[in-house]
């Protein structure tokens, strides 16, 4: 199966297998693919997590349970996505990336980007088989001596190693060594950096490890890449724990603050150590167009709109300078950061929580439950995104009154979201 992307950034060129990254243009293309790769994991894991009817099997369970483990992985994948975009901003290509763009949002099922052999990524209710057949191969640790692969890689770790080497090469450092960067080359690579546009505050990061890295030189770029890899994308198979803060491994080791990498977290679910609990009977790779006409389909569209809206807010964040963030002052950037969290945790989750409870009684998904499809939603151009989102919510409110009232989805849209978001 081949995924077709349209309207990719003009600066993007498909990576060539076995060709090292030796130009800033090639580096951007690889980072853009890294962002697409990270993006493809988030709906995948969220769908599985939202399929769980109970957050845990029992309050007496010894471990955190499947839901909390997957939630922690999603939080870290979001961190990885922001780290990759920080890297892109640092080399001067930030304006070429738009998360809200239709070409950036994956459609499922889809093959894992550039992986050999092919691995089909699909939206499906959580089972141990799904974890073992899809999630664990996706997060497969790289072997210690695995070569960097800029395309046709077997593990994500090999792909990031190629990007790591590319940063070194463009800064005048022999890949695989610990040499000091050539100051002129390093300055040239980061000459168009806008640190004020990078993401700095992970308010949403409760339950996950690590924190955003402000990329401004070779060392900080490599730190960001290592953070991504250390949290599970390319871990040494023999290493079963990683520090909660990979930027301070010695201090974290001394304090005993460790967590499992992604691969091990998924293995614990597959092996039955972390119980899944009761799961909604949701369809594989659903489409809103296949939902019965009427309220259910309208709610499915609202979920897609909320998902696209959250990505639009993240784009707006990266277009808003953080230089005005000062104690005691009103800051547009700080306001957007807080509203983004509300949109992700209250708006998107609020709609999906209502959606998955609905049994479908007709059509191709008969006897299953409705589910989030994570499809791109085309907002109309004649009004703000927030205004249209509110209209979609008001349309379904008579059928799903839980979306209204104090601190509800409709309240968040009307009172807490940026009303001029385009």
GUTOR-401500 format. One record per residue (C-alpha): residue in one letter; residue number from 1; x, y, z. Coordinates in pm, 1 decimal. Layout:
<nodes>
('A', NUM, (X, Y, Z)),
...
</nodes>
This chain:
<nodes>
('X', 1, (0.0, 0.0, 0.0)),
('X', 2, (134.5, 344.3, -90.6)),
('X', 3, (39.9, 672.1, 72.7)),
('X', 4, (7.9, 967.8, -162.5)),
('X', 5, (95.0, 1311.1, -26.6)),
('X', 6, (-4.7, 1630.1, -204.7)),
('X', 7, (113.4, 1986.6, -166.8)),
('X', 8, (426.2, 1903.3, 31.5)),
('X', 9, (650.4, 2200.0, 112.1)),
('X', 10, (841.4, 2329.8, -189.4)),
('X', 11, (1166.1, 2285.5, 3.3)),
('X', 12, (1097.7, 1914.7, 57.6)),
('X', 13, (1274.0, 1646.8, -147.3)),
('X', 14, (1216.1, 1274.1, -82.4)),
('X', 15, (1516.3, 1119.5, 94.6)),
('X', 16, (1737.9, 888.4, -105.7)),
('X', 17, (1839.3, 556.9, 42.0)),
('X', 18, (2199.3, 528.3, 162.5)),
('X', 19, (2276.6, 891.9, 77.8)),
('X', 20, (2412.5, 1079.5, 378.9)),
('X', 21, (2261.9, 1411.0, 482.8)),
('X', 22, (2511.8, 1669.2, 359.6)),
('X', 23, (2300.0, 1976.3, 279.1)),
('X', 24, (2062.1, 2184.7, 488.8)),
('X', 25, (1789.6, 2115.5, 232.4)),
('X', 26, (1832.2, 1741.7, 282.2)),
('X', 27, (1838.9, 1789.4, 658.7)),
('X', 28, (1505.2, 1972.4, 644.0)),
('X', 29, (1347.9, 1700.0, 429.2)),
('X', 30, (1452.0, 1433.8, 676.9)),
('X', 31, (1326.2, 1637.8, 971.6)),
('X', 32, (996.2, 1691.7, 792.2)),
('X', 33, (964.4, 1316.0, 749.4)),
('X', 34, (1052.8, 1272.9, 1116.7)),
('X', 35, (766.1, 1507.6, 1205.1)),
('X', 36, (528.0, 1310.8, 979.8)),
('X', 37, (646.5, 990.0, 1142.0)),
('X', 38, (588.2, 1121.8, 1494.4)),
('X', 39, (248.9, 1253.0, 1387.1)),
('X', 40, (143.6, 912.5, 1256.3)),
('X', 41, (193.0, 751.6, 1598.2)),
('X', 42, (-29.4, 990.0, 1796.4)),
('X', 43, (-372.8, 900.4, 1645.0)),
('X', 44, (-265.3, 536.1, 1639.4)),
('X', 45, (-203.5, 523.2, 2014.3)),
('X', 46, (-488.5, 758.1, 2106.6)),
('X', 47, (-740.0, 538.4, 1924.3)),
('X', 48, (-624.5, 233.8, 2117.0)),
('X', 49, (-633.6, 424.7, 2445.8)),
('X', 50, (-980.3, 569.9, 2382.2)),
('X', 51, (-1110.9, 221.7, 2306.1)),
('X', 52, (-1053.9, 125.4, 2669.9)),
('X', 53, (-1384.0, 150.0, 2853.0)),
('X', 54, (-1224.1, 144.5, 3197.1)),
('X', 55, (-909.5, 341.7, 3284.5)),
('X', 56, (-785.0, 37.5, 3471.7)),
('X', 57, (-916.1, -306.2, 3562.2)),
('X', 58, (-901.5, -255.1, 3935.4)),
('X', 59, (-782.3, 2.0, 4185.9)),
('X', 60, (-581.9, -283.6, 4337.4)),
('X', 61, (-378.8, -345.0, 4019.3)),
('X', 62, (-8.4, -337.2, 4098.0)),
('X', 63, (89.9, -145.9, 3781.2)),
('X', 64, (-43.4, 163.7, 3608.7)),
('X', 65, (-246.4, -35.4, 3356.3)),
('X', 66, (-260.1, -15.1, 2979.0)),
('X', 67, (-447.7, 315.5, 2961.4)),
('X', 68, (-197.0, 510.7, 3169.3)),
('X', 69, (100.2, 354.2, 2993.5)),
('X', 70, (-33.8, 445.3, 2650.3)),
('X', 71, (-124.3, 794.1, 2771.9)),
('X', 72, (235.6, 844.6, 2887.2)),
('X', 73, (361.8, 729.9, 2546.8)),
('X', 74, (129.1, 971.0, 2363.0)),
('X', 75, (250.9, 1258.1, 2581.8)),
('X', 76, (609.9, 1174.8, 2495.2)),
('X', 77, (528.4, 1141.2, 2124.7)),
('X', 78, (383.8, 1492.3, 2141.3)),
('X', 79, (708.4, 1605.3, 2299.8)),
('X', 80, (901.2, 1437.7, 2016.7)),
('X', 81, (684.9, 1615.8, 1760.1)),
('X', 82, (759.5, 1950.7, 1922.8)),
('X', 83, (1130.8, 1869.5, 1945.2)),
('X', 84, (1143.7, 1790.1, 1574.1)),
('X', 85, (967.0, 2114.8, 1491.3)),
('X', 86, (1209.8, 2303.9, 1716.2)),
('X', 87, (1492.7, 2148.7, 1513.3)),
('X', 88, (1323.7, 2262.2, 1191.4)),
('X', 89, (1279.2, 2616.3, 1323.8)),
('X', 90, (1643.9, 2620.8, 1434.6)),
('X', 91, (1773.6, 2560.5, 1081.5)),
('X', 92, (1546.0, 2828.9, 937.8)),
('X', 93, (1269.6, 2616.0, 781.7)),
('X', 94, (991.6, 2675.6, 1032.4)),
('X', 95, (768.0, 2854.0, 783.2)),
('X', 96, (762.2, 2543.2, 561.5)),
('X', 97, (578.6, 2331.2, 819.3)),
('X', 98, (205.7, 2334.9, 885.6)),
('X', 99, (64.9, 2059.4, 1103.2)),
('X', 100, (-290.6, 2151.1, 1006.4)),
('X', 101, (-223.4, 2088.7, 636.2)),
('X', 102, (-410.3, 1802.0, 473.6)),
('X', 103, (-87.0, 1656.7, 336.0)),
('X', 104, (61.0, 1636.3, 684.5)),
('X', 105, (-227.3, 1455.4, 856.0)),
('X', 106, (-206.9, 1079.0, 788.6)),
('X', 107, (-500.0, 869.6, 670.4)),
('X', 108, (-531.0, 522.0, 814.9)),
('X', 109, (-446.3, 254.7, 730.6)),
('X', 110, (-108.5, 375.6, 612.2)),
('X', 111, (236.4, 218.4, 578.1)),
('X', 112, (494.9, 333.2, 829.7)),
('X', 113, (694.7, 599.9, 652.8)),
('X', 114, (1008.6, 470.1, 473.4)),
('X', 115, (1029.3, 150.9, 680.4)),
('X', 116, (1159.3, -180.7, 546.5)),
('X', 117, (990.7, -423.6, 567.7)),
('X', 118, (650.4, -256.6, 539.6)),
('X', 119, (449.9, -211.0, 857.5)),
('X', 120, (84.4, -115.3, 822.8)),
('X', 121, (-30.5, 136.7, 1083.3)),
('X', 122, (-401.0, 106.0, 1156.9)),
('X', 123, (-661.3, 242.1, 1393.3)),
('X', 124, (-800.9, -46.7, 1595.9)),
('X', 125, (-933.7, -120.5, 1945.0)),
('X', 126, (-664.3, -221.8, 2189.2)),
('X', 127, (-567.8, -588.8, 2202.1)),
('X', 128, (-247.2, -764.6, 2294.9)),
('X', 129, (-222.1, -876.0, 1930.4)),
('X', 130, (-234.0, -513.6, 1807.9)),
('X', 131, (38.6, -420.0, 2052.0)),
('X', 132, (259.3, -713.0, 1955.0)),
('X', 133, (200.8, -692.1, 1577.3)),
('X', 134, (202.2, -313.8, 1525.8)),
('X', 135, (307.0, -106.4, 1826.2)),
('X', 136, (611.7, -308.3, 1928.1)),
('X', 137, (755.9, -333.9, 1573.0)),
('X', 138, (696.4, 40.4, 1532.9)),
('X', 139, (898.6, 111.0, 1849.5)),
('X', 140, (1150.8, -166.3, 1783.1)),
('X', 141, (1486.7, -88.7, 1945.8)),
('X', 142, (1783.3, -44.1, 1716.8)),
('X', 143, (2076.5, -278.4, 1760.5)),
('X', 144, (2382.0, -115.2, 1910.4)),
('X', 145, (2582.0, -144.5, 1587.7)),
('X', 146, (2291.9, -67.9, 1350.4)),
('X', 147, (2401.3, 173.4, 1076.8)),
('X', 148, (2229.2, 509.6, 1019.4)),
('X', 149, (1963.6, 490.8, 748.6)),
('X', 150, (1819.9, 804.3, 590.6)),
('X', 151, (1559.8, 597.5, 404.4)),
('X', 152, (1443.2, 235.5, 405.1)),
('X', 153, (1531.4, 192.4, 771.5)),
('X', 154, (1435.1, -100.0, 994.1)),
('X', 155, (1405.0, 105.7, 1312.2)),
('X', 156, (1324.1, 467.1, 1391.7)),
('X', 157, (1651.9, 482.7, 1580.2)),
('X', 158, (1846.6, 428.4, 1257.0)),
('X', 159, (1656.6, 712.4, 1090.5)),
('X', 160, (1730.7, 951.6, 1375.6)),
('X', 161, (2093.7, 840.5, 1371.1)),
('X', 162, (2112.1, 958.8, 1009.1)),
('X', 163, (1970.5, 1297.0, 1118.1)),
('X', 164, (2214.6, 1307.1, 1411.4)),
('X', 165, (2504.3, 1244.4, 1172.5)),
('X', 166, (2367.3, 1507.8, 934.9)),
('X', 167, (2380.2, 1776.4, 1203.4)),
('X', 168, (2735.4, 1675.3, 1288.0)),
('X', 169, (2842.8, 1672.5, 924.2)),
('X', 170, (2696.4, 2017.0, 854.2)),
('X', 171, (2873.0, 2155.6, 1161.1)),
('X', 172, (3209.5, 2019.1, 1051.7)),
('X', 173, (3220.2, 1722.5, 1289.2)),
('X', 174, (3302.3, 1373.3, 1171.1)),
('X', 175, (2990.2, 1161.5, 1236.1)),
('X', 176, (3037.9, 918.8, 1520.2)),
('X', 177, (3305.0, 1128.7, 1691.2)),
('X', 178, (3296.7, 1385.0, 1970.1)),
('X', 179, (3482.7, 1660.4, 1789.4)),
('X', 180, (3419.5, 2027.7, 1841.9)),
('X', 181, (3207.0, 2195.3, 1574.8)),
('X', 182, (3353.7, 2428.6, 1317.5)),
('X', 183, (3224.7, 2762.9, 1446.4)),
('X', 184, (3172.7, 2910.4, 1099.5)),
('X', 185, (2976.1, 2606.9, 977.9)),
('X', 186, (2772.2, 2589.9, 1298.4)),
('X', 187, (2687.4, 2958.9, 1270.6)),
('X', 188, (2585.8, 2912.6, 906.8)),
('X', 189, (2354.3, 2620.2, 987.2)),
('X', 190, (2169.8, 2811.4, 1259.6)),
('X', 191, (2190.1, 3161.5, 1109.7)),
('X', 192, (1813.8, 3181.5, 1045.1)),
('X', 193, (1712.8, 3038.1, 1382.9)),
('X', 194, (1412.8, 3190.3, 1561.3)),
('X', 195, (1443.1, 3067.0, 1918.4)),
('X', 196, (1148.6, 3287.7, 2015.9)),
('X', 197, (924.2, 3070.5, 1796.1)),
('X', 198, (1031.5, 2737.4, 1943.6)),
('X', 199, (811.1, 2552.1, 2191.7)),
('X', 200, (948.2, 2582.1, 2543.4)),
('X', 201, (679.0, 2491.5, 2797.9)),
('X', 202, (532.7, 2140.2, 2807.5)),
('X', 203, (239.3, 2210.1, 3039.6)),
('X', 204, (77.3, 1896.6, 2899.0)),
('X', 205, (373.4, 1680.0, 2997.6)),
('X', 206, (237.7, 1545.3, 3325.9)),
('X', 207, (269.0, 1170.1, 3309.9)),
('X', 208, (551.3, 1175.7, 3054.8)),
('X', 209, (925.4, 1225.4, 3078.8)),
('X', 210, (1154.2, 1487.8, 2933.8)),
('X', 211, (1095.4, 1850.6, 2841.0)),
('X', 212, (1132.4, 2071.7, 2532.7)),
('X', 213, (1485.1, 2164.1, 2426.7)),
('X', 214, (1560.2, 2507.9, 2284.2)),
('X', 215, (1780.5, 2432.0, 1985.3)),
('X', 216, (2049.8, 2692.0, 1913.0)),
('X', 217, (2368.6, 2500.8, 1832.4)),
('X', 218, (2500.8, 2153.6, 1756.0)),
('X', 219, (2502.5, 2040.5, 2117.4)),
('X', 220, (2138.2, 2135.2, 2180.4)),
('X', 221, (2031.8, 1979.0, 1848.2)),
('X', 222, (2197.0, 1649.0, 1935.7)),
('X', 223, (2047.8, 1668.3, 2285.8)),
('X', 224, (1699.5, 1698.1, 2135.6)),
('X', 225, (1756.8, 1399.5, 1906.3)),
('X', 226, (1899.8, 1189.2, 2188.4)),
('X', 227, (1598.1, 1270.6, 2404.3)),
('X', 228, (1367.1, 1132.1, 2135.9)),
('X', 229, (1573.5, 817.0, 2096.7)),
('X', 230, (1628.1, 762.7, 2469.9)),
('X', 231, (1255.5, 757.3, 2540.1)),
('X', 232, (1206.0, 449.2, 2330.7)),
('X', 233, (1256.8, 512.3, 1961.4)),
('X', 234, (1568.9, 314.4, 1899.0)),
('X', 235, (1662.7, 202.6, 2248.1)),
('X', 236, (1926.4, -64.0, 2303.0)),
('X', 237, (1724.6, -388.7, 2344.0)),
('X', 238, (1921.1, -469.1, 2661.5)),
('X', 239, (1835.8, -136.8, 2826.0)),
('X', 240, (1506.2, -170.0, 3009.6)),
('X', 241, (1488.9, 169.2, 3181.6)),
('X', 242, (1551.9, 531.9, 3085.9)),
('X', 243, (1573.5, 841.3, 3307.2)),
('X', 244, (1253.5, 1046.1, 3334.2)),
('X', 245, (1469.4, 1346.0, 3240.4)),
('X', 246, (1711.8, 1213.8, 2973.4)),
('X', 247, (1896.5, 1547.7, 2978.1)),
('X', 248, (2018.4, 1471.3, 3332.9)),
('X', 249, (2082.8, 1096.9, 3334.5)),
('X', 250, (2337.3, 1102.7, 3620.3)),
('X', 251, (2115.5, 1306.9, 3849.3)),
('X', 252, (1810.6, 1099.5, 3762.3)),
('X', 253, (2001.8, 778.6, 3830.2)),
('X', 254, (2111.0, 906.9, 4168.5)),
('X', 255, (1752.1, 1003.3, 4251.5)),
('X', 256, (1617.6, 674.2, 4121.8)),
('X', 257, (1381.7, 846.0, 3874.8)),
('X', 258, (1339.7, 605.0, 3586.7)),
('X', 259, (1065.3, 491.4, 3351.2)),
('X', 260, (1025.4, 224.5, 3085.8)),
('X', 261, (1101.1, 311.8, 2721.3)),
('X', 262, (809.3, 283.5, 2480.2)),
('X', 263, (899.6, -61.5, 2353.5)),
('X', 264, (911.4, -204.8, 2706.2)),
('X', 265, (583.5, -33.3, 2802.9)),
('X', 266, (413.2, -195.4, 2508.3)),
('X', 267, (576.6, -529.5, 2583.8)),
('X', 268, (434.1, -517.7, 2935.5)),
('X', 269, (86.3, -478.9, 2783.8)),
('X', 270, (143.7, -753.4, 2525.8)),
('X', 271, (272.4, -991.0, 2792.7)),
('X', 272, (-25.2, -922.6, 3018.4)),
('X', 273, (162.5, -748.8, 3298.6)),
('X', 274, (-45.6, -432.5, 3250.8)),
('X', 275, (-416.8, -516.1, 3221.1)),
('X', 276, (-622.5, -368.9, 2937.8)),
('X', 277, (-964.6, -399.8, 3096.5)),
('X', 278, (-1292.7, -375.2, 2906.3)),
('X', 279, (-1270.9, -240.6, 2550.0)),
('X', 280, (-1540.4, -80.6, 2334.3)),
('X', 281, (-1613.5, -277.1, 2012.0)),
('X', 282, (-1489.7, -6.3, 1775.6)),
('X', 283, (-1427.1, -51.4, 1399.3)),
('X', 284, (-1085.8, -71.2, 1237.9)),
('X', 285, (-987.3, 239.1, 1038.8)),
('X', 286, (-1331.2, 404.0, 1050.9)),
('X', 287, (-1445.6, 686.5, 822.5)),
('X', 288, (-1697.3, 949.4, 924.3)),
('X', 289, (-1867.8, 911.2, 586.7)),
('X', 290, (-1956.7, 552.9, 685.7)),
('X', 291, (-2134.1, 657.7, 1006.4)),
('X', 292, (-2515.6, 668.8, 986.2)),
('X', 293, (-2643.7, 1003.8, 864.1)),
('X', 294, (-2763.7, 1231.7, 1140.7)),
('X', 295, (-2634.1, 1299.7, 1491.9)),
('X', 296, (-2367.4, 1026.3, 1500.7)),
('X', 297, (-2205.6, 1140.9, 1177.1)),
('X', 298, (-2229.6, 1505.1, 1288.8)),
('X', 299, (-2052.4, 1417.6, 1614.0)),
('X', 300, (-1786.4, 1229.8, 1416.9)),
('X', 301, (-1730.4, 1542.0, 1207.4)),
('X', 302, (-1703.5, 1750.2, 1524.0)),
('X', 303, (-1431.9, 1512.7, 1647.3)),
('X', 304, (-1237.8, 1553.9, 1320.0)),
('X', 305, (-1281.5, 1931.1, 1338.3)),
('X', 306, (-1160.4, 1935.2, 1699.7)),
('X', 307, (-854.3, 1729.0, 1601.6)),
('X', 308, (-768.6, 1958.1, 1309.6)),
('X', 309, (-836.4, 2258.9, 1532.7)),
('X', 310, (-583.7, 2141.3, 1793.2)),
('X', 311, (-319.2, 2113.2, 1519.9)),
('X', 312, (-410.7, 2461.9, 1394.0)),
('X', 313, (-356.4, 2597.7, 1744.9)),
('X', 314, (-15.4, 2433.2, 1756.0)),
('X', 315, (69.5, 2599.3, 1423.7)),
('X', 316, (-41.0, 2933.2, 1566.3)),
('X', 317, (185.2, 2876.2, 1865.8)),
('X', 318, (483.8, 2831.7, 1636.5)),
('X', 319, (393.7, 3154.2, 1458.3)),
('X', 320, (371.7, 3358.8, 1778.2)),
('X', 321, (686.9, 3499.0, 1937.6)),
('X', 322, (767.8, 3414.5, 2297.3)),
('X', 323, (980.0, 3724.7, 2348.8)),
('X', 324, (688.7, 3902.9, 2516.3)),
('X', 325, (656.7, 3645.7, 2796.0)),
('X', 326, (740.1, 3858.3, 3101.4)),
('X', 327, (629.8, 3835.9, 3466.5)),
('X', 328, (312.9, 4033.3, 3532.5)),
('X', 329, (246.3, 4110.8, 3165.6)),
('X', 330, (-24.1, 3977.1, 2934.7)),
('X', 331, (137.3, 3749.8, 2678.3)),
('X', 332, (-34.9, 3626.5, 2359.2)),
('X', 333, (210.0, 3335.6, 2344.2)),
('X', 334, (144.0, 3226.7, 2702.9)),
('X', 335, (-229.6, 3255.3, 2643.4)),
('X', 336, (-206.8, 3036.4, 2335.1)),
('X', 337, (-6.5, 2774.3, 2522.8)),
('X', 338, (-269.4, 2748.0, 2794.7)),
('X', 339, (-556.1, 2744.1, 2543.2)),
('X', 340, (-381.3, 2473.1, 2343.8)),
('X', 341, (-373.8, 2252.8, 2652.2)),
('X', 342, (-744.4, 2317.7, 2713.8)),
('X', 343, (-823.0, 2232.9, 2350.8)),
('X', 344, (-628.3, 1908.8, 2363.6)),
('X', 345, (-732.1, 1782.3, 2704.6)),
('X', 346, (-1083.0, 1927.8, 2737.0)),
('X', 347, (-1216.2, 1990.4, 2387.6)),
('X', 348, (-1077.8, 1696.5, 2188.8)),
('X', 349, (-1103.5, 1444.4, 2469.6)),
('X', 350, (-1451.0, 1570.1, 2563.7)),
('X', 351, (-1587.2, 1507.7, 2215.3)),
('X', 352, (-1419.1, 1169.4, 2174.4)),
('X', 353, (-1529.9, 1051.9, 2517.9)),
('X', 354, (-1890.6, 1113.9, 2411.1)),
('X', 355, (-1836.6, 957.2, 2067.4)),
('X', 356, (-1702.1, 619.3, 2179.5)),
('X', 357, (-2003.6, 556.2, 2402.3)),
('X', 358, (-2246.3, 553.4, 2108.4)),
('X', 359, (-2355.8, 213.9, 1968.3)),
('X', 360, (-2417.5, 213.0, 1594.0)),
('X', 361, (-2734.4, 32.1, 1487.7)),
('X', 362, (-2714.8, 49.3, 1108.8)),
('X', 363, (-2470.3, 65.6, 820.2)),
('X', 364, (-2125.9, -93.9, 780.3)),
('X', 365, (-2040.5, -41.3, 1148.2)),
('X', 366, (-2364.3, -190.2, 1279.3)),
('X', 367, (-2327.3, -343.3, 1629.7)),
('X', 368, (-2001.7, -152.7, 1686.0)),
('X', 369, (-1942.3, 177.1, 1863.0)),
('X', 370, (-1863.9, 508.6, 1701.0)),
('X', 371, (-1501.5, 617.7, 1722.5)),
('X', 372, (-1266.5, 903.5, 1636.0)),
('X', 373, (-1141.5, 878.4, 1278.0)),
('X', 374, (-866.3, 1143.1, 1306.6)),
('X', 375, (-939.8, 1265.3, 955.8)),
('X', 376, (-848.4, 1607.4, 822.7)),
('X', 377, (-1140.4, 1850.4, 844.6)),
('X', 378, (-1176.1, 2128.6, 589.3)),
('X', 379, (-1285.8, 2444.7, 769.4)),
('X', 380, (-1478.9, 2706.8, 567.1)),
('X', 381, (-1283.5, 3020.4, 478.4)),
('X', 382, (-1559.2, 3274.3, 545.5)),
('X', 383, (-1533.0, 3268.1, 927.9)),
('X', 384, (-1292.1, 3185.0, 1205.1)),
('X', 385, (-1214.1, 2824.2, 1294.1)),
('X', 386, (-1350.8, 2878.0, 1643.7)),
('X', 387, (-1681.9, 3016.6, 1519.5)),
('X', 388, (-1734.6, 2718.6, 1288.8)),
('X', 389, (-1633.6, 2475.4, 1563.0)),
('X', 390, (-1894.7, 2630.8, 1789.9)),
('X', 391, (-2158.6, 2589.7, 1516.0)),
('X', 392, (-2072.4, 2220.0, 1480.1)),
('X', 393, (-2100.4, 2171.7, 1855.9)),
('X', 394, (-2434.7, 2354.7, 1876.8)),
('X', 395, (-2569.0, 2132.9, 1596.8)),
('X', 396, (-2518.5, 1813.6, 1797.5)),
('X', 397, (-2594.7, 1957.7, 2141.6)),
('X', 398, (-2967.9, 1858.9, 2140.8)),
('X', 399, (-2865.1, 1495.9, 2089.6)),
('X', 400, (-2558.1, 1499.1, 2317.5)),
('X', 401, (-2636.7, 1741.2, 2602.8)),
('X', 402, (-2321.8, 1640.0, 2792.2)),
('X', 403, (-2130.3, 1866.2, 2550.7)),
('X', 404, (-2306.3, 2170.0, 2702.6)),
('X', 405, (-2316.4, 2333.5, 3045.1)),
('X', 406, (-2046.5, 2468.1, 3275.9)),
('X', 407, (-1689.9, 2362.9, 3193.8)),
('X', 408, (-1820.4, 2169.5, 2894.5)),
('X', 409, (-1693.7, 2136.8, 2538.6)),
('X', 410, (-1922.9, 2417.7, 2421.0)),
('X', 411, (-1814.9, 2636.3, 2712.8)),
('X', 412, (-1447.9, 2579.6, 2625.5)),
('X', 413, (-1508.5, 2673.8, 2262.9)),
('X', 414, (-1709.9, 2983.9, 2349.2)),
('X', 415, (-1515.3, 3112.9, 2648.9)),
('X', 416, (-1159.3, 2979.1, 2634.7)),
('X', 417, (-1059.5, 2934.1, 2271.5)),
('X', 418, (-907.0, 3214.8, 2056.5)),
('X', 419, (-1204.8, 3357.3, 1871.1)),
('X', 420, (-999.6, 3487.6, 1578.3)),
('X', 421, (-808.3, 3168.2, 1494.9)),
('X', 422, (-785.2, 3130.9, 1116.6)),
</nodes>
